[in-house]
Amino acid sequence: MTLVDGFGRSFHYLRLSVEDACNFRCVYCLPHGHHKTEAEPPLSVAEIARLVRAFAGLGFWKVRLTGGEPTVRQDIVEIARTAAGTPGIRRVALSTNGYRLAALAPELKAAGVGAVNVSVDSLDPARFAALTGKDSLGEVLRGVDASLALGLETKINAVLMKGFNDDEFGKFVERTRERPLSVRFIELMPVADNMDFFAEHHLKAEALIAWLGENAWTERARKEGDGPAREFHKDGYRGSVGVIAPYAKDFCGTCNRLRVTSRGNLRLCLFSEADHSLRSLLQDDAQASELQERVKSLLGLKEVSHYLPEGKLGNTKHFAMMGG
């Protein structure tokens, strides 16, 4: 089956946060570090198994494991294996800050992970440390290299920030010349905890798109399962460049994903005003049908778009709450 909302959009992609803690202190997300606010623990492996099975029964075939930082969990490989082993799930991906990736990549691949997205906001070691609070660029890039060597589909995610990395376009893009690596630039988005930072460092994605055009990169057509990124290619380069521009017209028209937080709350949009708890329906295998009916019912509440241009940010205080 295919789950379709009231605006004709089909959903097959589950972004599942498995942990809201993170060991980095990125300036646009957790500048003061993670502070535990949830009294209950994150979803167990058994709860995750029931959740993924239910979504697979609704036609979802792609799962992305996110955080916070998902590899903070010591059972992340078991979680990945559980998701990948679910009938109907064809693709499992992981979004990570990369600090454990070099060591974990072989186990993750063996568990069924086929793709990794690694956050790298600067290729300058000192600037990376200033942005993340960790002098770990070399370690993170070793994780990227390990993933590529294993044949995992590997992407670098860099948040566009005026005054931080807007002079590094060429350095990032050059990494795609010899390797099948995708570099994706994500336009900085506001949340409750970063409004001053956003006002000072927001850089519109149009500046990067213009730069790509001036340097002979051309946009390719969308493929099945693609997220919101616009993908660009250039002759002579093995990799690609992606641009995620949430302020672009009709950005939400291709939405194909639903989000579940690490405590089992359904988020209909990254910028939703409210969460909807599913956890009580994850305690027994016999609840699968009830869980699916609740998801289908809640999808009727999904808006046609986020309302960022109008300054409506939803209830997300910082991105570690949901992993973007």
Buried (B, 14 or more C-beta within 10 A) or exposed (E): EEBEBEEEBEBBBBBBBBBBBBBBBBBBBBBEEBEEEEEEEBBEBEBBBBBBBBBBBBBBBBBBBBBBBBBBBEEBBBBBBBBBEBEBBBBBBBBBBBBBBBBBBBBBBEBBBBBBBBBBBBBBEEBBBBBBBBEBBEBBBBBBBBBBEBEBBBBBBBBBBBEBBBEBBEEBBBBBEEBEBBBBBBBBBBBEBBEEBBEEBBBBBEBBBEBBEEEEBEBEEEEEEBBBBBBBBBEEBEBBBBBBBBBBEEBBEEBBBBBBBBBBBBBBBBBBEEBBEBBEBBEEEEBBEEBBEBBBEBBEBBBEBBBBEEEEBBEBEBBBBBBB
